[in-house]
């Protein structure tokens, strides 16, 4: 028996039509998943509701009206005061120095 030293090369990989469809479908699903993850991450970066709610510590002589004016100067103070009362569960209009109030988010 004579050995020539040459090794037999394996046959190249050949996909059937069904195999090509499966591989293509896999790559399409992978690309869709990647774009969904990137889109979700990008959309949350600009989301104003993503971080903690803005708050303020009441200073001596502060009123709900003055806090509303500083928190949202472009909005009606009546609306902002009502929203501050709702967010903080206030029944009346009295606040005390040292209290921390949650403020409405900017629109």
Protein Blocks (a to p, Z undefined) as FASTA:
>chain_A
ZZehiacddddddddfklmmmmmmmmmmmmmmmmmmmmmmmmmmmpmklmccddddddeh
iafklmmmmmmmmbcfklmmmmmmmmnopablcdcehiacdddddZZ
